[in-house]
Amino acid sequence: MNWHFSYSVSRSFPFRYFTILVAVVFIVATVLFSLFNTIVSGYELSISYSTSPNATMEKKLWYDRPGFAGIKKLKPRCESKELGQQQIFHTNKYGLLYTINTVEQLGTSTGDITLPSLVYLNNPLENCSVNYIRLELQMDSRTSQQISWSRWGPSLQAAVSCFTETNLGLMRLNTTVSYDLVPPSTAHPMNDPIWAGAATYGLLRFVKGDNRNDSAMWWSESLMSYSWVTVARAMEDYDLVLKANDGGIEKSTLNFFPNETHISSPNFFIMQWYHLLTAGNFYVGTANYSKAPDKADLEQDLYRKADDLAKAFHSTISIDLGMLKASNIITNATALSAAFTSFNQTDLEKYANVPCGPAVLNTTVEKQAEALGTPNVTTSMIFTNYLCQLPVAKVPASLIVSVLLADLVFLRALWTIVALVAIWWAGKKYDRVDWCAGCLASTQVASTKKHLLAGDEGWEMSETVAPRYEGAAKGQVYTRIGQAHGTSPSGNSPY
């Protein structure tokens, strides 16, 4: 058994412009393959964090144009965030802090299901509602530093429910939200300017204070702080009266339940109040707004100002959670102006050490609003950081090598296809296409010599053909006069 290596014998294709055409096609193919390989293998995913996953995932790269449609490419993607019970969050309005109490999946085949957490991906909060507001008024149970700021401290808490649509379906989020202008964490050196240190030392309990990029939240922060101080002053005045008769108040609780749709109504809330006296007695009742406001009636004055604070809190929550259809003071220019007009500068002077603002009372609401723009309510989302993966180009050296190797593979495959098609077409159109060059030359020599010896008219000696082929001596190849060199008399082959 004989075994040996072999090699192929090649010859030129019998097409006039084949070389030029192949060169042009391969230059164009190289450009297209380079673009394709850059898209497919020139990018890799890099981990990053984003607070706006929707905008991150909607980012377009140069290869996202319609011309590159159909090519599987890397796209930005972000992972959902799991928000569990008792987790604290704030919205993209940078306002109040909310605590998740329960998460419910609605409309399942087995009814509503309570879940331990919410799988969230920047879904809009919808149809939020304030279920009730509780106002706690305390004095002695507060820290000494709190009392040094304000003897009485209103502390607000509200129960709020929101809906959001996730991949699991419609979810209900039950939360609580709190506000205290002078919380227990307050710490303020006496030599610091009041306003300059307010946010630093735990006052003005908004995530982002003096937010001039959002006029609605700016006015909400101002309205809440002034209303808080006004209630603290009213409670102190009322307590002084009771001390002369019943020993004063230890603490008070005022509950507000939403009743009517328009916040300017005096009956917007149904209010219930509870006063614990220092002697141990309880006063319980419901506020009555049937008679005209009378500042001399300190109890009624307290309830009215507490009602204003609750409305300010309700309005702030409405804006912070994007309650587009809810009635609120901030977006009502008349109600907002009336609210700030009602604040008495004299009443606030006693609490001058408690910073209020950033709005000021010695300038009209209209004047201050000119620089901020019209307050509006917009859709809100829970603000958090999301883990995202973004396509980034490889380093130049790695990019060039990966694209070059891929181009070589594609170009080699393309040449194989072109060669097979050209060979098939040549074999279909011409005879002797599978003959080697030497065999073809020998056949041509024999054929022309035969014609010459036979004395066929129109044949002569050719001195230019013979040197091309091994074994064909110069002067031994003959061609027909007037016929193109390389064309046989038979007319069906160019060889």
Residue pairs with C-beta under 8 A, 6 or more apart in sequence:
9 436
9 437
11 436
11 437
11 440
13 422
13 426
14 426
14 430
14 433
14 494
14 495
15 422
15 426
18 422
22 418
25 418
26 411
26 414
26 415
29 410
29 411
29 414
30 407
30 411
33 406
33 407
33 410
33 411
34 403
34 407
35 68
36 71
36 410
37 402
37 403
37 406
37 407
37 410
38 63
38 399
38 403
39 63
39 68
39 71
39 73
40 71
40 72
40 73
40 406
41 402
41 403
41 406
42 393
42 394
42 399
42 402
42 403
43 73
43 74
43 391
43 392
43 393
43 394
44 74
44 391
44 392
44 394
45 74
45 389
45 390
45 391
45 392
46 389
46 390
46 391
46 392
47 387
47 388
47 389
48 388
48 389
48 390
49 385
49 386
49 387
49 388
50 56
50 78
50 385
50 386
50 388
51 92
51 383
51 384
51 385
51 386
52 122
53 78
53 121
53 122
53 386
53 388
54 122
56 76
56 78
56 386
56 388
56 390
57 75
57 76
57 77
57 78
57 388
59 76
59 390
61 391
63 71
63 73
64 73
73 391
74 391
75 391
76 388
76 389
76 390
76 391
77 388
77 389
78 121
78 386
78 387
78 388
78 389
79 386
79 387
79 388
80 119
80 120
80 121
80 167
80 386
81 119
81 120
81 121
81 384
81 385
81 386
82 117
82 118
82 119
82 120
83 89
83 100
83 103
83 117
83 118
83 120
83 382
83 384
84 100
84 116
84 117
84 118
85 100
85 101
85 102
85 103
85 116
85 117
86 99
86 100
86 101
87 99
87 100
88 97
88 98
88 99
88 100
89 97
89 98
89 100
89 382
89 383
89 384
90 96
90 97
90 98
90 207
90 382
90 383
91 98
91 125
91 320
91 321
91 322
91 380
91 381
91 382
91 383
92 380
92 381
92 382
92 383
93 214
93 216
93 217
93 319
93 320
93 322
93 380
94 206
94 207
94 208
94 211
94 214
94 217
94 383
95 206
95 207
95 208
95 217
95 220
95 221
95 316
95 319
95 320
96 177
96 178
96 179
96 205
96 206
96 207
96 316
96 317
96 320
97 177
97 178
97 205
97 207
98 160
98 175
98 176
98 177
99 175
99 176
99 177
99 178
100 118
100 173
100 174
100 175
101 174
101 175
101 176
102 114
102 174
103 114
103 115
103 116
103 117
103 118
103 171
103 172
103 173
103 174
104 112
104 113
104 114
104 115
104 171
104 172
104 174
105 112
105 113
105 115
105 168
105 169
105 170
105 171
106 112
106 163
106 169
106 170
106 171
106 172
107 169
107 170
108 169
112 172
115 171
118 164
118 166
118 171
118 173
119 166
119 167
119 168
120 164
120 166
120 382
120 384
121 166
121 167
121 386
122 381
122 382
122 386
123 164
123 165
123 166
123 381
124 164
124 165
124 322
124 379
124 380
124 381
125 162
125 163
125 164
125 173
125 321
125 322
125 379
125 380
125 381
125 382
126 162
126 163
126 164
126 165
127 162
127 163
128 160
128 161
128 162
128 163
128 317
128 318
128 321
128 322
128 323
128 326
129 160
129 161
129 162
129 258
129 323
130 158
130 159
130 160
130 258
130 314
130 317
130 318
131 158
131 159
131 160
131 161
131 258
132 158
132 159
132 255
132 256
132 257
132 258
133 156
133 157
133 158
133 255
133 256
133 269
133 310
133 313
133 314
134 156
134 157
134 158
134 253
134 254
134 255
134 256
135 154
135 155
135 156
135 231
135 253
135 254
135 255
135 256
135 306
135 309
135 310
136 154
136 155
136 156
136 157
136 251
136 252
136 253
137 152
137 153
137 154
137 155
137 231
137 235
137 249
137 251
137 252
137 253
137 254
138 152
138 153
138 155
138 251
139 147
139 151
139 152
139 153
139 239
139 249
139 250
139 251
140 250
141 251
142 153
142 184
143 184
143 186
145 186
145 187
145 188
146 153
146 182
146 183
146 184
146 186
147 153
149 182
149 186
149 188
149 353
149 354
150 181
150 182
150 229
150 232
150 351
150 354
151 232
151 236
152 232
152 235
152 236
152 239
153 180
153 181
153 182
153 232
154 180
154 181
154 228
154 231
154 232
154 235
154 306
154 309
155 178
155 179
155 180
156 178
156 179
156 180
156 309
156 310
156 313
157 176
157 177
157 178
157 179
158 176
158 177
158 178
158 313
158 314
158 317
159 174
159 175
159 176
160 174
160 175
160 176
160 177
160 317
160 321
161 172
161 173
161 174
161 175
162 172
162 173
162 175
162 321
163 170
163 171
163 172
163 173
164 170
164 171
164 173
165 171
177 317
179 205
179 224
179 228
179 313
179 316
180 205
181 203
181 204
181 205
181 224
181 225
181 228
181 229
181 354
182 202
182 203
182 354
183 202
183 205
185 202
186 201
186 202
186 203
187 201
187 202
188 197
188 201
188 203
189 197
192 201
194 352
194 353
194 355
195 355
195 357
195 358
197 203
198 204
198 209
198 355
198 357
199 209
199 210
203 354
203 355
204 221
204 225
204 355
204 357
206 217
206 220
206 221
208 217
209 221
209 358
210 218
210 221
210 357
210 358
211 217
211 218
211 221
212 218
212 371
212 372
215 369
215 372
215 373
215 374
215 375
215 376
216 319
216 330
216 331
216 375
216 376
216 377
217 319
217 320
218 358
218 359
218 372
218 375
219 330
219 336
219 359
219 372
219 375
220 312
220 315
220 316
220 319
220 320
220 330
221 316
221 357
221 358
222 340
222 356
222 357
222 358
222 359
223 312
223 315
223 316
223 329
223 330
223 336
223 339
223 340
223 359
224 309
224 312
224 313
224 316
225 355
225 356
225 357
226 340
226 343
226 348
226 356
226 359
226 361
227 305
227 308
227 309
227 312
227 339
228 309
229 348
229 351
229 354
229 356
230 305
230 308
230 309
230 343
230 344
230 347
230 348
231 302
231 305
231 306
231 308
231 309
232 351
232 354
233 347
233 348
233 350
233 351
234 298
234 301
234 302
234 305
234 306
235 249
235 252
235 302
237 298
237 301
237 302
238 249
238 298
238 299
238 301
238 302
239 248
239 249
240 248
241 298
242 248
242 249
242 277
246 277
246 279
246 281
247 277
247 278
247 279
248 277
248 278
249 275
249 276
249 277
249 278
250 276
250 277
250 278
251 276
252 273
252 274
252 275
252 276
253 273
253 274
254 271
254 272
254 273
254 274
254 303
254 306
254 310
255 271
255 272
255 273
256 269
256 270
256 271
256 307
256 310
257 269
257 270
257 271
257 272
258 268
258 269
258 314
259 267
259 268
259 269
259 270
260 267
260 268
261 327
262 268
262 327
263 311
263 314
263 315
263 327
263 328
263 329
263 332
263 335
264 327
264 329
264 332
264 335
266 289
266 307
267 289
268 307
268 311
269 307
269 310
269 311
270 286
271 286
271 287
271 303
271 306
271 307
271 310
272 284
272 285
272 286
273 283
273 284
273 285
273 286
273 287
273 303
274 282
274 283
274 284
275 282
275 283
275 284
276 282
277 283
287 300
287 303
287 307
288 300
289 303
289 304
291 300
293 300
293 301
293 304
294 300
294 301
295 301
308 339
308 342
311 329
312 329
312 339
314 326
314 328
315 328
315 329
315 330
316 330
317 323
318 326
318 327
318 328
318 377
319 328
319 330
319 331
319 375
319 377
320 380
321 380
322 377
322 378
322 379
322 380
323 377
324 377
324 378
324 379
326 377
328 377
329 335
329 336
329 339
330 336
330 375
331 375
331 376
331 377
333 365
333 366
333 369
336 365
336 375
337 364
337 365
337 366
340 359
340 361
340 365
343 361
345 361
345 362
348 356
348 361
359 365
359 368
360 368
369 375
393 399
394 402
423 433
426 433
427 433
427 434
430 492
430 493
430 494
430 495
431 490
431 492
431 493
432 440
432 443
432 493
432 495
435 443
435 495
437 469
438 469
438 470
438 471
440 495
441 465
441 468
441 469
441 470
441 471
441 472
441 477
442 469
442 471
442 472
444 465
444 477
444 488
444 495
445 466
445 469
445 472
445 476
445 477
447 488
447 489
448 459
448 462
448 477
448 478
448 479
449 476
449 478
451 459
451 478
451 480
451 489
452 459
452 460
452 461
452 478
458 480
458 481
458 482
459 478
459 479
459 480
459 481
460 478
460 479
460 481
461 475
461 477
461 478
462 477
462 478
462 479
462 485
463 474
463 475
464 485
465 472
465 477
465 479
465 485
466 472
466 473
466 474
466 475
466 476
466 477
467 474
469 477
479 485
480 489
483 489
486 494
486 495
487 494
488 494
488 495
